[in-house]
Amino acid sequence: MKRILLFIGTNIAVIAVMTVVLSVLGVDRFLTAQGLNLPMLMVFSLIVGFTGSIISLLISKPMAKWSTGARVIQAPSSSTEFWLVDTVGKLAQKAGIGMPEVAIYEGEPNAFATGAFKNSALVAVSTGLLESMTREEVEAVLGHEVAHVANGDMVTMTLIQGVVNTFVVFLSRVVGYAVDRALSKGENDGPGIGYMVTVMVCQIVFGIAASMIVAWFSRHREFRADAGAAQLLGSPKPMIHALARLGGVEPSNLPQSMASMGINNEKPGFMALFSSHPPIEQRIAALQQGSR
């Protein structure tokens, strides 16, 4: 989840800065000088939309290291570090990708993978995860992260984010132009205060809606990464046990709904729409169903 939140947050920040800078430079005034120039607005939206997501992707590794305090294992100094590097190397070879950087960071049980390119990614695990899981479970988590890299999930999320960014920028200015014309009754030659305020408000509102779309795709990719981990390890059981451990449920004492591949009937709250990961119960059920 860290990698997605970091990616989306960086992307939003880049979009916001670019919007302000381009407005100061008079780009919005140029686009509305002779009425709203829709073809030029679309080109402008594509540039702004994809620039934000591409920059976020390119700086994802250093940003992840900085934000988590992750320490890359350059020369293993303990049996755990030797095992981590060796395990990631074997999983990467099975997945057909280059050896990722392997890092450890202080924190609660978690792990992430990031990077713009498959053959130079970063896989990091927390000290909490290493302390609370068996090596088989940690290997499953590492397999999940390696599967993310092999599936090209960061690039996929970049493209999706770029597309939704484009529509956010485009629609915000279309609505802003319409509101400004209505308020000024067509008397303004260029964008007025109504345009500026409406664009900023719409970018926030549409940006929230866009985050839901990105989160939906992210949840879908999590199921694929779980399945990828099961394939790399040759069995879904280690991944099921790891997920159960992350969910605070002992693998030997799973709820009946999980044991029978059922999905919890409890309705998710509104904030679940912004979650980058599906409920653990659903992920375990998907793995169990896939093994039959």
Backbone hydrogen bonds in HBPLUS format (Angstrom, degrees):
<---DONOR---> <-ACCEPTOR-->    atom                        ^
c    i                          cat <-CA-CA->   ^        H-A-AA   ^      H-
h    n   atom  resd res      DA  || num        DHA   H-A  angle D-A-AA Bond
n    s   type  num  typ     dist DA aas  dist angle  dist       angle   num
A0005-LEU N   A0001-MET O   2.98 MM   4  6.20 174.5  1.98 164.5 165.8     1
A0006-LEU N   A0002-LYS O   2.87 MM   4  5.94 161.0  1.91 151.4 157.3     2
A0007-PHE N   A0003-ARG O   2.92 MM   4  5.97 153.5  1.99 137.2 145.1     3
A0008-ILE N   A0004-ILE O   2.83 MM   4  6.06 170.1  1.84 158.5 160.1     4
A0009-GLY N   A0005-LEU O   2.87 MM   4  5.91 162.3  1.90 146.2 152.0     5
A0010-THR N   A0006-LEU O   2.95 MM   4  6.03 164.4  1.97 148.0 152.2     6
A0011-ASN N   A0007-PHE O   2.96 MM   4  6.07 157.9  2.00 145.7 152.6     7
A0012-ILE N   A0008-ILE O   2.91 MM   4  6.13 160.6  1.95 153.2 157.2     8
A0013-ALA N   A0009-GLY O   3.06 MM   4  6.26 158.8  2.11 146.3 152.1     9
A0014-VAL N   A0010-THR O   2.95 MM   4  6.21 159.2  2.00 151.9 157.2    10
A0015-ILE N   A0011-ASN O   2.97 MM   4  6.20 163.8  1.99 152.3 156.7    11
A0016-ALA N   A0012-ILE O   2.93 MM   4  6.11 161.2  1.97 150.0 155.0    12
A0017-VAL N   A0013-ALA O   3.03 MM   4  6.24 165.1  2.05 150.9 154.5    13
A0018-MET N   A0014-VAL O   2.93 MM   4  6.11 166.9  1.95 153.7 157.6    14
A0019-THR N   A0015-ILE O   2.90 MM   4  6.04 154.9  1.97 148.4 155.5    15
A0020-VAL N   A0016-ALA O   3.11 MM   4  6.36 163.6  2.14 151.1 154.3    16
A0021-VAL N   A0017-VAL O   2.96 MM   4  6.16 171.0  1.97 156.2 158.9    17
A0022-LEU N   A0018-MET O   2.89 MM   4  5.92 168.8  1.91 150.5 154.1    18
A0023-SER N   A0019-THR O   2.99 MM   4  6.05 147.8  2.10 140.8 149.8    19
A0024-VAL N   A0020-VAL O   2.97 MM   4  6.20 158.1  2.02 150.5 156.1    20
A0025-LEU N   A0021-VAL O   2.98 MM   4  6.25 146.0  2.10 144.0 154.0    21
A0027-VAL N   A0022-LEU O   2.99 MM   5  5.53 162.1  2.02 165.4 159.8    22
A0026-GLY N   A0023-SER O   3.03 MM   3  5.13 155.0  2.10 101.8 109.6    23
A0030-PHE N   A0026-GLY O   3.03 MM   4  6.29 151.1  2.12 145.9 153.8    24
A0031-LEU N   A0027-VAL O   2.96 MM   4  6.27 153.8  2.03 151.6 158.6    25
A0032-THR N   A0028-ASP O   3.17 MM   4  6.37 135.0  2.38 141.1 151.6    26
A0033-ALA N   A0030-PHE O   3.48 MM   3  5.21 168.3  2.50  99.0 102.2    27
A0037-ASN N   A0031-LEU O   3.10 MM   6  5.62 163.7  2.13 163.1 168.2    28
A0041-LEU N   A0037-ASN O   2.84 MM   4  5.99 149.3  1.94 150.2 160.5    29
A0042-MET N   A0038-LEU O   2.88 MM   4  6.08 151.6  1.96 151.3 157.6    30
A0043-VAL N   A0039-PRO O   3.12 MM   4  6.45 158.5  2.17 147.0 152.1    31
A0044-PHE N   A0040-MET O   2.88 MM   4  6.08 164.0  1.91 149.6 154.5    32
A0045-SER N   A0041-LEU O   2.79 MM   4  5.97 155.8  1.85 146.3 153.3    33
A0046-LEU N   A0042-MET O   2.89 MM   4  6.11 156.3  1.95 149.0 154.9    34
A0047-ILE N   A0043-VAL O   3.03 MM   4  6.29 161.1  2.07 151.6 156.3    35
A0048-VAL N   A0044-PHE O   2.98 MM   4  6.22 172.2  1.99 155.6 157.5    36
A0049-GLY N   A0045-SER O   2.74 MM   4  5.69 162.5  1.76 148.0 154.3    37
A0050-PHE N   A0046-LEU O   2.98 MM   4  5.92 170.6  1.99 146.4 149.4    38
A0051-THR N   A0047-ILE O   2.98 MM   4  5.81 146.1  2.10 139.3 149.1    39
A0052-GLY N   A0048-VAL O   3.29 MM   4  6.38 164.1  2.32 147.9 150.2    40
A0054-ILE N   A0050-PHE O   2.89 MM   4  5.90 159.6  1.93 148.6 154.7    41
A0055-ILE N   A0051-THR O   2.95 MM   4  5.99 164.0  1.98 149.2 153.7    42
A0056-SER N   A0052-GLY O   3.07 MM   4  6.20 156.9  2.13 142.0 148.8    43
A0057-LEU N   A0053-SER O   3.01 MM   4  6.23 149.9  2.10 141.1 148.7    44
A0058-LEU N   A0054-ILE O   2.93 MM   4  6.19 165.4  1.95 155.0 158.1    45
A0059-ILE N   A0055-ILE O   3.08 MM   4  6.24 149.2  2.17 150.7 157.4    46
A0060-SER N   A0057-LEU O   3.16 MM   3  5.06 163.7  2.18 105.0 109.1    47
A0063-MET N   A0059-ILE O   3.01 MM   4  6.00 157.9  2.06 153.5 160.7    48
A0064-ALA N   A0060-SER O   2.88 MM   4  5.90 151.7  1.96 142.6 150.2    49
A0065-LYS N   A0061-LYS O   3.00 MM   4  6.26 163.6  2.03 158.0 162.0    50
A0066-TRP N   A0062-PRO O   2.96 MM   4  6.07 160.1  2.00 144.7 150.5    51
A0067-SER N   A0063-MET O   2.84 MM   4  5.92 165.4  1.86 150.5 154.8    52
A0068-THR N   A0064-ALA O   3.11 MM   4  6.06 151.8  2.19 144.2 150.1    53
A0069-GLY N   A0065-LYS O   2.86 MM   4  5.46 129.3  2.12 136.1 148.0    54
A0070-ALA N   A0065-LYS O   3.16 MM   5  4.83 128.1  2.45 126.5 135.4    55
A0071-ARG N   A0104-ILE O   2.82 MM  33  5.37 172.8  1.83 149.1 149.9    56
A0104-ILE N   A0071-ARG O   3.04 MM  33  5.37 153.3  2.11 134.5 137.9    57
A0073-ILE N   A0102-VAL O   2.77 MM  29  5.82 172.5  1.77 165.8 166.5    58
A0082-PHE N   A0078-SER O   2.96 MM   4  6.23 161.4  1.99 153.6 159.0    59
A0083-TRP N   A0079-SER O   2.93 MM   4  6.07 158.2  1.97 143.6 149.7    60
A0084-LEU N   A0080-THR O   2.86 MM   4  6.09 157.9  1.91 149.1 155.3    61
A0085-VAL N   A0081-GLU O   3.04 MM   4  6.21 175.8  2.05 155.5 155.6    62
A0086-ASP N   A0082-PHE O   3.00 MM   4  6.10 163.6  2.03 148.4 153.7    63
A0087-THR N   A0083-TRP O   2.82 MM   4  5.89 160.2  1.85 150.7 156.4    64
A0088-VAL N   A0084-LEU O   2.94 MM   4  6.12 169.8  1.95 157.3 159.8    65
A0089-GLY N   A0085-VAL O   2.97 MM   4  6.07 155.5  2.04 143.7 151.1    66
A0090-LYS N   A0086-ASP O   3.01 MM   4  6.28 155.8  2.07 147.3 152.9    67
A0091-LEU N   A0087-THR O   2.98 MM   4  6.21 163.7  2.00 153.0 157.5    68
A0092-ALA N   A0088-VAL O   2.83 MM   4  5.95 159.0  1.87 150.3 156.4    69
A0093-GLN N   A0089-GLY O   3.00 MM   4  6.17 153.8  2.07 143.2 150.2    70
A0094-LYS N   A0090-LYS O   3.03 MM   4  6.30 157.5  2.08 146.5 152.3    71
A0095-ALA N   A0091-LEU O   2.92 MM   4  6.15 148.6  2.02 145.0 154.1    72
A0096-GLY N   A0092-ALA O   2.94 MM   4  6.08 115.5  2.37 137.0 152.7    73
A0097-ILE N   A0092-ALA O   3.01 MM   5  5.32 172.5  2.02 150.5 151.1    74
A0096-GLY N   A0093-GLN O   3.20 MM   3  5.08 147.0  2.32  95.1 104.8    75
A0101-GLU N   A0121-ALA O   2.87 MM  20  6.25 165.1  1.89 152.0 148.7    76
A0123-VAL N   A0101-GLU O   2.82 MM  22  6.09 167.6  1.83 164.8 167.3    77
A0103-ALA N   A0123-VAL O   2.95 MM  20  6.30 152.5  2.02 148.9 153.2    78
A0125-VAL N   A0103-ALA O   3.05 MM  22  6.50 154.3  2.11 148.7 150.4    79
A0105-TYR N   A0125-VAL O   3.06 MM  20  6.41 148.6  2.17 143.0 149.4    80
A0127-THR N   A0105-TYR O   2.85 MM  22  6.11 138.3  2.02 153.4 160.0    81
A0128-GLY N   A0107-GLY O   2.97 MM  21  5.62 132.5  2.20 152.7 166.3    82
A0126-SER N   A0110-ASN O   3.07 MM  16  5.59 153.9  2.14 162.4 154.5    83
A0112-PHE N   A0124-ALA O   2.95 MM  12  5.47 155.4  2.01 149.5 155.6    84
A0124-ALA N   A0112-PHE O   2.87 MM  12  5.47 171.7  1.88 167.7 170.3    85
A0114-THR N   A0122-LEU O   2.95 MM   8  5.34 149.0  2.05 143.4 153.1    86
A0122-LEU N   A0114-THR O   2.82 MM   8  5.34 149.4  1.91 161.5 165.0    87
A0120-SER N   A0117-PHE O   3.26 MM   3  5.53 167.8  2.28 111.3 114.2    88
A0130-LEU N   A0126-SER O   3.21 MM   4  6.56 160.5  2.25 147.3 151.9    89
A0131-GLU N   A0127-THR O   2.97 MM   4  6.13 146.6  2.08 146.7 155.6    90
A0132-SER N   A0128-GLY O   3.07 MM   4  6.07 136.0  2.27 138.2 148.3    91
A0133-MET N   A0129-LEU O   3.16 MM   4  5.97 131.6  2.41 148.5 154.7    92
A0138-VAL N   A0134-THR O   2.91 MM   4  6.24 159.2  1.96 153.8 160.1    93
A0139-GLU N   A0135-ARG O   2.85 MM   4  5.99 156.0  1.91 144.9 151.6    94
A0140-ALA N   A0136-GLU O   3.09 MM   4  6.36 144.7  2.22 137.0 146.0    95
A0141-VAL N   A0137-GLU O   3.04 MM   4  6.40 154.7  2.10 148.1 154.4    96
A0142-LEU N   A0138-VAL O   2.86 MM   4  6.17 159.6  1.90 153.3 159.3    97
A0143-GLY N   A0139-GLU O   2.82 MM   4  6.05 149.2  1.91 142.3 151.4    98
A0144-HIS N   A0140-ALA O   2.90 MM   4  6.21 147.5  2.01 144.5 153.2    99
A0145-GLU N   A0141-VAL O   3.03 MM   4  6.41 156.5  2.09 149.9 155.1   100
A0146-VAL N   A0142-LEU O   2.86 MM   4  6.10 160.9  1.90 152.3 157.9   101
A0147-ALA N   A0143-GLY O   2.87 MM   4  5.99 148.8  1.97 142.0 150.8   102
A0148-HIS N   A0144-HIS O   3.09 MM   4  6.44 144.7  2.22 140.4 149.4   103
A0149-VAL N   A0145-GLU O   3.20 MM   4  6.60 154.8  2.27 145.7 151.2   104
A0150-ALA N   A0146-VAL O   2.85 MM   4  6.16 167.1  1.87 155.2 158.5   105
A0151-ASN N   A0147-ALA O   2.81 MM   4  5.88 150.0  1.90 147.9 155.4   106
A0153-ASP N   A0148-HIS O   3.13 MM   5  5.48 171.2  2.13 163.8 162.0   107
A0152-GLY N   A0149-VAL O   2.99 MM   3  5.20 153.9  2.06 105.8 114.2   108
A0156-THR N   A0152-GLY O   2.98 MM   4  6.22 161.8  2.01 154.4 160.4   109
A0157-MET N   A0153-ASP O   2.83 MM   4  5.99 162.1  1.86 150.2 154.7   110
A0158-THR N   A0154-MET O   2.95 MM   4  6.11 140.6  2.11 135.5 146.4   111
A0159-LEU N   A0155-VAL O   3.01 MM   4  6.35 156.9  2.06 152.7 157.1   112
A0160-ILE N   A0156-THR O   3.00 MM   4  6.30 163.4  2.03 152.3 157.0   113
A0161-GLN N   A0157-MET O   2.82 MM   4  5.89 161.8  1.85 143.9 149.7   114
A0162-GLY N   A0158-THR O   2.81 MM   4  5.97 151.5  1.90 144.3 152.8   115
A0163-VAL N   A0159-LEU O   2.99 MM   4  6.25 154.7  2.06 147.5 153.2   116
A0164-VAL N   A0160-ILE O   3.04 MM   4  6.35 170.6  2.04 157.4 159.0   117
A0165-ASN N   A0161-GLN O   2.83 MM   4  5.90 152.4  1.91 145.5 154.2   118
A0166-THR N   A0162-GLY O   3.00 MM   4  6.15 153.5  2.08 141.2 147.9   119
A0167-PHE N   A0163-VAL O   3.19 MM   4  6.59 156.7  2.25 149.8 154.7   120
A0168-VAL N   A0164-VAL O   2.93 MM   4  6.15 151.4  2.01 146.2 154.7   121
A0169-VAL N   A0165-ASN O   2.91 MM   4  6.17 168.6  1.92 161.0 162.1   122
A0170-PHE N   A0166-THR O   2.92 MM   4  6.04 164.3  1.95 148.6 153.8   123
A0171-LEU N   A0167-PHE O   2.86 MM   4  5.73 165.6  1.88 145.3 149.3   124
A0172-SER N   A0168-VAL O   3.03 MM   4  5.88 152.5  2.10 139.9 148.1   125
A0173-ARG N   A0169-VAL O   3.34 MM   4  6.46 153.7  2.42 140.7 146.0   126
A0174-VAL N   A0170-PHE O   3.06 MM   4  6.37 149.6  2.16 148.3 157.7   127
A0175-VAL N   A0171-LEU O   2.95 MM   4  6.09 171.1  1.96 153.7 155.5   128
A0176-GLY N   A0172-SER O   2.89 MM   4  5.95 153.7  1.96 136.7 145.4   129
A0177-TYR N   A0173-ARG O   2.88 MM   4  5.89 154.4  1.94 138.8 144.9   130
A0178-ALA N   A0174-VAL O   3.07 MM   4  6.31 159.9  2.11 146.2 151.5   131
A0179-VAL N   A0175-VAL O   2.91 MM   4  6.14 165.0  1.93 157.3 160.8   132
A0180-ASP N   A0176-GLY O   2.93 MM   4  6.01 160.6  1.97 145.3 151.3   133
A0181-ARG N   A0177-TYR O   2.93 MM   4  6.10 158.1  1.98 148.7 154.3   134
A0182-ALA N   A0178-ALA O   3.04 MM   4  6.21 152.3  2.12 142.8 150.5   135
A0183-LEU N   A0179-VAL O   2.92 MM   4  6.16 157.5  1.97 152.5 158.2   136
A0184-SER N   A0180-ASP O   2.94 MM   4  6.04 158.9  1.99 147.9 153.8   137
A0185-LYS N   A0181-ARG O   2.81 MM   4  5.47 115.3  2.24 132.4 146.3   138
A0186-GLY N   A0181-ARG O   3.11 MM   5  4.95 135.5  2.32 131.4 140.7   139
A0187-GLU N   A0184-SER O   3.11 MM   3  5.54 160.7  2.15 111.4 117.2   140
A0195-TYR N   A0192-GLY O   3.14 MM   3  5.38 125.0  2.45 100.9 113.7   141
A0196-MET N   A0192-GLY O   3.23 MM   4  6.62 163.3  2.26 152.4 155.8   142
A0197-VAL N   A0193-ILE O   2.97 MM   4  6.11 175.3  1.97 156.8 158.0   143
A0198-THR N   A0194-GLY O   3.02 MM   4  5.93 160.5  2.06 139.9 146.2   144
A0199-VAL N   A0195-TYR O   2.92 MM   4  6.00 161.4  1.95 151.9 157.1   145
A0200-MET N   A0196-MET O   3.14 MM   4  6.36 164.0  2.16 148.7 152.6   146
A0201-VAL N   A0197-VAL O   2.97 MM   4  6.20 165.1  1.99 154.7 158.9   147
A0202-CYS N   A0198-THR O   2.81 MM   4  5.89 166.3  1.83 152.8 157.3   148
A0203-GLN N   A0199-VAL O   2.88 MM   4  6.00 151.5  1.97 145.7 153.6   149
A0204-ILE N   A0200-MET O   3.22 MM   4  6.47 146.7  2.34 139.9 147.7   150
A0204-ILE N   A0201-VAL O   3.15 MM   3  5.25 122.7  2.49  96.2 110.1   151
A0205-VAL N   A0201-VAL O   2.97 MM   4  6.30 167.6  1.99 155.5 158.3   152
A0206-PHE N   A0202-CYS O   2.68 MM   4  5.65 165.8  1.70 153.7 158.0   153
A0207-GLY N   A0203-GLN O   2.87 MM   4  5.47 135.4  2.07 120.4 133.5   154
A0208-ILE N   A0204-ILE O   2.99 MM   4  6.22 144.7  2.12 142.4 150.3   155
A0209-ALA N   A0205-VAL O   3.16 MM   4  6.54 159.2  2.20 147.5 152.7   156
A0210-ALA N   A0206-PHE O   2.79 MM   4  6.02 151.8  1.87 145.4 154.0   157
A0211-SER N   A0207-GLY O   2.93 MM   4  6.14 143.7  2.06 139.4 148.6   158
A0212-MET N   A0208-ILE O   3.28 MM   4  6.68 142.1  2.43 141.7 150.5   159
A0212-MET N   A0209-ALA O   3.15 MM   3  5.26 127.1  2.44  96.4 109.5   160
A0213-ILE N   A0209-ALA O   3.32 MM   4  6.76 150.3  2.42 143.0 150.3   161
A0214-VAL N   A0210-ALA O   2.98 MM   4  6.31 163.6  2.00 155.7 159.6   162
A0215-ALA N   A0211-SER O   2.87 MM   4  5.98 156.8  1.92 144.0 150.9   163
A0216-TRP N   A0212-MET O   2.94 MM   4  6.16 148.8  2.03 142.8 150.8   164
A0217-PHE N   A0213-ILE O   3.16 MM   4  6.52 160.6  2.20 151.7 155.4   165
A0218-SER N   A0214-VAL O   2.93 MM   4  6.19 152.5  2.01 146.1 154.8   166
A0219-ARG N   A0215-ALA O   2.91 MM   4  6.19 155.1  1.97 150.7 156.0   167
A0220-HIS N   A0216-TRP O   3.16 MM   4  6.46 153.4  2.24 145.0 151.9   168
A0221-ARG N   A0217-PHE O   3.01 MM   4  6.34 150.5  2.10 147.7 155.6   169
A0222-GLU N   A0218-SER O   3.05 MM   4  6.37 138.6  2.23 144.5 155.7   170
A0225-ALA N   A0221-ARG O   2.92 MM   4  6.21 151.6  2.00 147.5 155.4   171
A0226-ASP N   A0222-GLU O   2.92 MM   4  6.18 154.4  1.99 149.6 156.2   172
A0227-ALA N   A0223-PHE O   3.03 MM   4  6.30 161.1  2.07 147.2 152.0   173
A0228-GLY N   A0224-ARG O   2.82 MM   4  6.04 146.3  1.93 141.6 152.0   174
A0229-ALA N   A0225-ALA O   2.91 MM   4  6.15 150.6  1.99 146.1 152.8   175
A0230-ALA N   A0226-ASP O   3.06 MM   4  6.39 158.3  2.10 148.8 154.3   176
A0231-GLN N   A0227-ALA O   3.00 MM   4  6.26 149.6  2.10 143.4 151.6   177
A0232-LEU N   A0228-GLY O   2.92 MM   4  6.16 157.1  1.97 148.5 154.6   178
A0233-LEU N   A0229-ALA O   2.97 MM   4  6.15 153.0  2.04 150.6 157.3   179
A0234-GLY N   A0230-ALA O   2.89 MM   4  5.81 118.7  2.27 132.7 147.6   180
A0235-SER N   A0230-ALA O   3.01 MM   5  5.01 115.3  2.44 144.0 151.2   181
A0240-ILE N   A0236-PRO O   2.93 MM   4  6.15 156.1  1.99 156.6 164.6   182
A0241-HIS N   A0237-LYS O   2.89 MM   4  6.11 163.6  1.92 159.3 162.9   183
A0242-ALA N   A0238-PRO O   2.91 MM   4  6.10 154.1  1.98 142.9 150.4   184
A0243-LEU N   A0239-MET O   2.92 MM   4  6.10 161.1  1.95 149.3 153.9   185
A0244-ALA N   A0240-ILE O   2.96 MM   4  6.15 158.7  2.00 147.5 153.8   186
A0245-ARG N   A0241-HIS O   2.93 MM   4  6.13 151.2  2.01 144.0 152.0   187
A0246-LEU N   A0242-ALA O   2.92 MM   4  6.22 157.4  1.97 148.1 154.2   188
A0247-GLY N   A0243-LEU O   2.90 MM   4  6.14 143.0  2.04 143.9 154.4   189
A0249-VAL N   A0244-ALA O   2.75 MM   5  4.98 157.9  1.80 164.8 157.1   190
A0248-GLY N   A0245-ARG O   3.04 MM   3  5.13 161.2  2.07 106.1 111.1   191
A0253-ASN N   A0250-GLU O   2.85 MM   3  5.31 163.0  1.88 120.3 125.9   192
A0258-MET N   A0255-PRO O   3.01 MM   3  5.51 135.0  2.22 109.6 120.7   193
A0259-ALA N   A0255-PRO O   3.15 MM   4  6.52 162.8  2.19 151.1 156.1   194
A0260-SER N   A0256-GLN O   3.02 MM   4  6.18 146.3  2.14 151.3 158.1   195
A0262-GLY N   A0257-SER O   2.58 MM   5  4.66 123.6  1.89 157.0 169.6   196
A0261-MET N   A0258-MET O   2.95 MM   3  4.96 161.8  1.98 113.9 114.8   197
A0272-ALA N   A0269-GLY O   3.04 MM   3  5.54 154.3  2.11 111.7 119.7   198
A0273-LEU N   A0270-PHE O   3.07 MM   3  5.93 165.9  2.09 122.6 126.4   199
A0274-PHE N   A0271-MET O   2.98 MM   3  5.51 156.3  2.03 113.4 120.4   200
A0275-SER N   A0272-ALA O   3.16 MM   3  5.00 159.0  2.20  99.7 106.1   201
A0282-GLN N   A0279-PRO O   3.03 MM   3  5.42 122.8  2.37 106.4 119.6   202
A0283-ARG N   A0279-PRO O   3.17 MM   4  6.56 153.9  2.24 150.1 158.0   203
A0284-ILE N   A0280-ILE O   2.91 MM   4  6.15 161.0  1.94 157.0 161.3   204
A0285-ALA N   A0281-GLU O   2.96 MM   4  6.12 160.2  2.00 144.7 150.7   205
A0286-ALA N   A0282-GLN O   2.93 MM   4  6.10 152.4  2.01 143.2 150.3   206
A0287-LEU N   A0283-ARG O   3.08 MM   4  6.34 154.2  2.15 143.8 150.1   207
A0288-GLN N   A0284-ILE O   2.91 MM   4  6.17 160.1  1.94 153.8 159.6   208
A0289-GLN N   A0285-ALA O   2.89 MM   4  6.04 156.2  1.94 146.9 153.6   209
A0290-GLY N   A0286-ALA O   2.94 MM   4  6.06 151.5  2.02 141.4 149.3   210
A0291-SER N   A0287-LEU O   3.15 MM   4  6.31 128.1  2.43 138.2 150.0   211
A0291-SER N   A0288-GLN O   3.29 MM   3  5.28 140.2  2.46  94.2 104.9   212
A0292-ARG N   A0289-GLN O   3.26 MM   3  5.57 165.2  2.28 109.0 113.4   213
